[in-house]
Every structure is written in structure tokens, then in C-alpha cells.
Amino acid sequence: MKITSITLWQKSLPLAKPYWLSGGRLKFEVLDSTFVRIDTDEGISGWGEGCPWGHTYLPAHGPGVRAGIETMASSILGLDPRQTGPINHQMDLALPGHLYAKAPIDIACWDIAGQAAELPIGELLGGRYPEPIPVASSISTGTPREMLADIERYRTHGYRVHSAKVGADALQDIERIRFLEAHREPDEVVFYDVNRAWTRAEAVTVMNAVSDLPVTFEQPCETLDDCLAVRRVTSHPMAIDERLDTLNDMTRIVSDRIAELINIKINRVGGLTRAARIRDLALAHGIGISVMPTGGTVLADTDAIQFAQTIPDPYRLRVWSCQDMITVDPAPGRGARVKDGLLAAPEAPGLGVAPDEQWLGEPVAAYSLKRT
């Protein structure tokens, strides 16, 4: 089997309402998403989506996905898409770094491999634990009552796990955390996600001020060095998110004992092949794992849940979906859909969902294997 063509579409994904994170210093209203279709000489096509959460959140850029694929396309045309190791090696030779641009190519290759084997992607990634996984709501930074109102809205849809965005101001964050914990229901979990907004001093101040509460903090500071310094003088469980990009990062998290939990974002780490390496190292050291897309449509949600269902209890913590936050849908009624606050992967071979090409419109780029 050979890759014969790679086709790209760009779509803007408007958010239903403006979204604030990192203590309110970052605002997002629309996402730039790239849809990738890989075609083969055996008639099987695979799909992937690359959608950074804006261009100010992480070192990832919507137009950069398309530019990166343009740079790498000639290196992978003609290769067997089922051989994801060599595919990733060739992408690295053609374009060092830029993992977010490689992710949709890798995912589309896994989609093809699953279809060829007549198995869902999760089965090829080690086997699935089929139970649905809790979906975390994403609670934008606001006043304590505004944030509680958002949590209560998600409760009506069955959500029992919430990610509350803090990091605006140390004293205000202490107030937010205490208020939300006072109103948290017994079977609920709230992760307090700082999105790296605190200084070391602010992180220590807030975390020690609420040391009596059984809460978890996610990415309190900018760097792994910062988080390690905070880890040494605080007692709450800590999750690393924005500073987990590579297997080397995971190795350091383990060796320096920085965190008890991690968040693997499939697009950020470069796709499913690299995510599986990080997963296995985390599991070998008993570290809990959340799995999320960085953004995007049901395609991104589906590759995330395909991967998340390969993680056993009690180490799989939560997934995330932004399908309730965007105003468009490329595959109505298909793919992984949130039901009663839970998400499960489809049973169809490969990824299990493809977008409506009529909705996609005209492609913005196409690369084909030259005939000899």
C-alpha cells in the first residue's frame, strides 16, 4: 500500500461565546482548523484534523499546520501509511520540530491502518477498555458565581468532572477555589487549571492557602523548572499539561518527580504514535493520564477517545471535547458524541468518522505522487 495523495482543507470554527483562560489573559473566539485526507493506491482514505487552540496559547499556529504539511508531503508520498514509525521518521527528517503539523498526518495514517485491519484505531494502539470515559467541562475564568453557573449548566447535561480556569490573581483565585469547592457535589471532581499563569510565589501562596482542600492543580507555572520548585513546597497533586510535548519531557517529569498526573494533547505531542510512547512511560510509573485534543471538531474528539480508551483504570482520568463550544459540525450524528457527560469511541474500523466533503468545500492544497 502506498500514499498517493494528501489533500488539505481549511475551516474556521467559531466558538459559541468568547472563551477566556490563563486567568483571563488569553481570549479566543474562533479556531483555525486543517482537515487532512490521505489517499492510497488500494482505495483506502484516512482523515486527520489539526486544530491549535488559537496562536497565543501554545507554540502552534493554524496556518503553520498547512505550511508544515507542504514541507513534508514529498517525503511521505509513496510510503506505506500503515508503517507509522517510518512515516514519523521521514517527517522528522523533512521538518524537525513542529509536532502539531505532523499530528493530522499521523492520525490519518492510523485511520488507514485501522480500516485495512478492519479494527478501530484503539485496538491497534494496544487494545481498548470499552467503558465510556468522563468528559471534563471547561469553565472559563470569571467571578466565582459565574463559574459556578457554568458548572451547574454542565451538570444538567450529566457532567461530573470540571476543569475550572484560574490564574488571574492569587487572592481572587483563593476565593474562587474555596467558593467552588463549597458548592461541589459529593460525586464531582474539579481540576483547577492555571494554564501556566502563576509565578512561583503566586502558586505557592494559593496552593498552601487551600491546603485543607482535596484539590488538584494543573500546570500552575510556565516551565517544568517552575513546577518542580512549587512541587517541593506544596502538597496538592499536580498535573502537567502545556509543558508535556515530547517523550523527553515525560522522562523528566518521571525522573524529577514533578507531577502525579499528566494531560496528553494528541495534536500537541505530534499524533497517536508519539502519544502512545508517552502513555506507556506514564503507566510504567503509575502516573494518571487525561487525554484531550487541543481543539477542533468531532474528528479531533474521536481520535482522542480512541486513544484514551487504551488506558486502564484507575489511570485514565478524563477526556475533553469542545464540540459543545463550536458552532459548526462536519459530521452530524457521527463519530464520538458526548452523552450524559461521557464519551466512547465508535466501533467502526479506523478512526470511525469522516467529514462531509460538501461541508469542507474546495481544498486549499493537494500533493500527489508523480506517476512514472
C-alpha positions in Angstrom: 0.0 0.0 0.0 1.3 3.5 -0.9 0.3 7.1 -0.1 -0.8 8.5 -3.5 -2.1 12.0 -2.4 -2.5 14.3 0.5 -5.3 16.9 0.4 -5.9 19.8 2.8 -8.9 21.9 3.7 -9.0 24.9 6.0 -12.1 25.8 8.0 -12.8 28.4 10.6 -14.6 27.1 13.7 -16.4 29.9 15.5 -16.9 29.5 19.3 -20.4 29.9 20.6 -19.2 32.6 23.0 -15.8 34.1 23.8 -13.6 31.9 25.9 -11.0 33.1 28.5 -8.2 31.1 30.1 -4.9 31.5 31.9 -6.6 33.8 34.4 -8.3 35.7 31.6 -5.2 36.9 29.9 -6.0 34.9 26.7 -9.2 35.3 24.8 -10.4 33.1 21.9 -13.4 33.5 19.6 -12.6 31.3 16.5 -10.3 28.4 15.8 -8.3 27.7 12.6 -8.6 24.0 11.7 -7.0 22.0 9.0 -8.6 18.8 7.7 -6.3 16.2 6.0 -7.2 13.4 3.8 -4.6 10.8 2.8 -5.4 8.6 -0.2 -3.8 5.3 -1.1 -3.3 3.1 -4.2 -5.6 0.5 -2.6 -8.6 2.8 -2.4 -8.5 3.4 1.4 -8.5 7.0 2.6 -7.7 8.3 6.1 -8.6 11.5 7.8 -6.9 13.7 10.4 -7.6 17.1 11.9 -5.1 19.7 13.1 -6.6 22.5 15.2 -4.4 24.5 17.6 -6.3 26.4 20.3 -5.6 29.8 18.7 -2.0 31.0 18.2 -1.4 32.6 21.6 -2.0 29.6 23.8 0.9 27.2 22.7 3.7 27.4 20.1 1.3 26.1 17.4 -0.2 28.1 14.5 -3.1 27.2 12.3 -1.5 28.3 9.0 1.6 26.5 10.3 -0.1 23.2 10.0 -0.6 23.7 6.3 2.8 25.1 5.7 4.4 22.2 7.6 2.5 19.6 5.6 3.5 21.3 2.4 7.2 21.0 3.5 6.8 17.3 4.5 4.5 16.0 1.7 7.1 14.9 -0.8 8.9 12.9 1.9 6.0 10.7 2.7 4.2 10.3 -0.7 4.8 6.8 -1.8 5.3 5.4 1.7 3.1 2.7 3.3 0.8 4.6 5.7 0.5 1.6 7.9 4.1 1.9 8.9 3.7 4.9 11.3 7.2 4.6 12.6 8.9 5.2 9.3 6.3 7.9 8.4 7.2 9.8 11.6 10.9 9.4 11.0 10.6 10.8 7.5 8.5 13.7 8.8 11.2 14.5 11.3 13.9 14.4 8.7 11.9 16.8 6.4 10.9 19.2 9.2 12.5 19.0 12.7 10.0 20.0 15.4 6.6 21.4 14.6 4.8 18.4 16.1 1.4 20.0 15.7 1.8 19.9 11.9 2.7 16.2 12.0 -0.3 15.1 14.1 -3.0 15.1 11.4 -0.7 13.1 9.1 0.0 10.6 11.8 -3.7 10.3 12.7 -4.8 9.8 9.1 -2.2 7.0 8.7 -3.7 5.3 11.8 -7.1 5.7 10.3 -5.9 3.9 7.1 -4.2 1.2 9.2 -7.4 0.5 11.2 -9.5 0.3 8.1 -7.1 -2.0 6.4 -7.1 -4.3 9.5 -10.9 -3.8 10.0 -10.3 -2.7 13.5 -10.8 0.6 15.4 -7.6 2.6 16.0 -7.8 1.9 19.7 -7.4 -1.9 19.1 -4.2 -1.2 17.1 -2.8 1.0 19.8 -2.8 -1.8 22.4 -6.4 -2.7 22.8 -9.4 -0.8 24.2 -11.0 -0.8 27.6 -14.5 -0.2 26.3 -16.1 1.7 29.2 -17.1 5.3 28.4 -14.8 8.0 29.9 -15.9 11.1 31.8 -15.7 14.3 29.8 -14.5 17.4 31.7 -16.3 20.6 31.2 -14.2 23.6 30.5 -15.1 26.5 32.8 -13.9 29.9 31.6 -12.3 32.3 34.0 -14.9 34.6 35.7 -16.3 35.5 39.1 -17.0 32.7 41.5 -20.7 32.8 40.8 -20.3 33.0 37.0 -18.0 29.9 37.1 -20.5 28.1 39.4 -23.3 28.9 37.0 -21.3 27.3 34.1 -20.7 24.2 36.3 -24.4 24.0 37.1 -25.3 24.2 33.4 -22.9 21.3 32.6 -24.4 19.3 35.5 -27.8 19.3 33.7 -26.1 17.5 30.8 -24.6 14.8 33.1 -21.1 16.2 33.6 -19.4 15.3 36.9 -15.9 16.4 36.1 -15.0 20.0 35.6 -11.9 22.0 34.6 -12.1 25.4 36.2 -9.8 28.1 34.7 -7.9 30.1 37.4 -4.7 32.1 37.4 -5.9 35.7 37.3 -4.9 36.9 40.8 -3.8 34.9 43.8 -6.3 36.3 46.3 -9.2 36.1 43.8 -8.1 32.5 42.9 -8.2 31.5 46.6 -11.8 32.9 46.7 -12.8 31.1 43.5 -11.4 27.8 44.7 -13.0 27.9 48.1 -16.3 29.0 46.7 -16.4 26.3 44.0 -15.3 23.6 46.5 -18.0 24.7 48.9 -20.6 24.1 46.2 -19.1 21.0 44.7 -21.4 18.0 44.8 -20.0 14.8 46.5 -19.6 12.8 43.3 -18.0 15.7 41.4 -14.3 16.3 40.6 -12.9 19.8 39.8 -9.5 20.3 38.4 -8.1 23.8 38.9 -6.3 24.6 35.7 -3.9 27.6 35.8 -2.7 27.2 32.2 0.8 28.3 33.5 -0.3 31.8 34.5 1.1 31.9 38.1 4.5 32.9 39.2 6.2 30.6 41.6 5.3 32.8 44.5 1.6 33.0 43.4 1.4 29.3 43.0 2.8 28.6 46.5 0.6 31.3 48.0 -2.6 29.9 46.5 -1.9 26.2 46.9 -0.8 26.5 50.5 -3.7 28.7 51.3 -6.1 25.9 50.3 -4.0 23.0 51.7 -7.1 21.8 53.6 -9.0 21.1 50.4 -8.6 17.9 48.4 -8.0 19.6 45.0 -5.7 19.1 42.1 -3.8 21.8 40.2 -2.9 21.7 36.6 0.1 23.4 35.1 0.5 26.1 37.8 3.6 27.8 36.2 5.3 28.3 32.9 8.1 25.8 32.9 8.9 22.4 34.3 11.6 24.0 36.5 8.9 26.3 37.9 6.5 23.5 38.6 9.3 21.4 40.2 10.1 24.3 42.6 6.5 24.6 43.5 6.1 20.8 43.9 8.8 20.8 46.6 7.0 23.2 48.9 3.3 22.2 48.3 1.3 19.1 48.9 -1.5 19.0 46.3 -1.4 16.6 43.4 -0.1 18.4 40.3 -0.8 17.8 36.6 1.5 18.8 33.8 -0.2 19.9 30.6 1.3 22.7 28.4 4.9 21.6 29.2 4.4 18.0 28.1 5.3 17.9 24.4 7.8 15.1 24.0 8.9 11.8 25.4 11.9 13.7 26.8 9.5 15.9 28.8 7.8 12.8 30.1 11.1 11.3 31.1 12.0 14.4 33.1 8.5 14.5 34.8 9.2 11.0 35.9 12.8 11.3 36.9 12.4 14.6 38.8 9.0 13.5 40.4 7.4 16.7 39.2 3.8 15.5 38.9 1.4 12.8 39.7 -0.8 13.4 36.7 -0.3 14.4 33.0 -2.5 15.7 30.2 -1.7 14.3 26.7 -3.0 16.5 24.0 -2.8 14.4 20.8 -2.2 17.4 18.5 0.4 19.0 20.7 2.6 15.8 21.1 2.6 15.0 17.3 -0.1 12.4 16.9 -1.0 8.9 18.2 2.3 7.3 17.6 4.2 9.6 19.9 1.3 9.8 22.4 1.5 6.0 22.8 5.2 6.3 23.9 4.3 8.9 26.5 1.4 6.9 27.7 3.5 3.8 28.3 6.1 5.6 30.2 3.5 7.3 32.4 1.8 4.0 33.1 5.1 2.3 34.0 5.4 4.9 36.8 1.8 4.9 38.0 1.0 8.4 36.7 -2.6 9.3 35.9 -3.5 10.4 32.4 -6.0 12.7 30.9 -6.4 12.8 27.1 -7.6 15.8 25.0 -7.5 17.4 21.6 -6.1 21.0 21.6 -9.3 22.0 19.8 -11.3 21.0 16.8 -14.4 19.1 15.7 -15.7 15.6 16.3 -12.7 14.3 14.3 -10.3 15.5 16.9 -12.6 14.3 19.7 -12.8 10.9 18.1 -9.0 10.4 17.8 -8.6 11.5 21.5 -11.2 9.0 22.8 -9.8 6.2 20.6 -6.5 6.7 22.4 -8.0 7.4 25.9 -9.8 4.0 25.9 -6.4 2.3 25.6 -5.6 3.5 29.2 -6.7 1.2 32.1 -8.4 2.3 35.3 -7.5 3.9 37.6 -5.0 5.8 35.5 -7.4 7.1 32.8 -8.8 10.3 34.4 -10.9 12.3 31.8 -11.2 13.4 28.3 -12.3 16.7 26.9 -14.4 17.7 23.9 -15.1 21.2 22.5 -17.9 20.0 20.3 -20.4 21.9 22.5 -18.3 25.1 22.3 -18.1 25.4 18.5 -21.0 26.3 16.2 -20.3 24.0 13.2 -20.3 20.3 12.7 -18.5 18.5 9.8 -20.1 15.1 10.5 -23.6 15.5 12.1 -24.6 12.5 14.2 -21.3 10.6 13.5 -18.2 9.9 15.5 -17.7 10.2 19.2 -20.5 12.1 20.8 -20.8 13.2 24.4 -23.8 11.5 26.1 -24.6 12.2 29.8 -21.1 13.6 30.4 -19.4 10.5 29.0 -17.6 9.7 25.7 -16.8 6.4 24.0 -15.2 5.6 20.7 -17.2 4.4 17.7 -16.9 0.7 16.8 -16.2 1.3 13.1 -12.8 0.4 11.7 -10.1 3.1 11.7 -10.9 6.5 13.2 -14.6 5.8 12.8 -15.7 9.2 11.3 -15.1 11.3 8.2 -16.2 14.8 7.4 -18.8 15.7 4.8 -16.7 16.9 1.9 -19.6 19.1 0.7 -19.2 21.0 4.0 -15.5 21.2 3.5 -15.8 22.8 0.1 -12.8 23.3 -2.1 -9.4 22.1 -0.8 -6.7 24.7 -0.2 -3.8 22.4 -1.2 -3.2 18.9 -2.7 0.0 16.9 -3.2 0.2 13.8 -5.4 2.7 11.1 -6.1 4.1 11.6 -9.5 3.4 8.8 -12.0 6.4 7.1 -13.6 
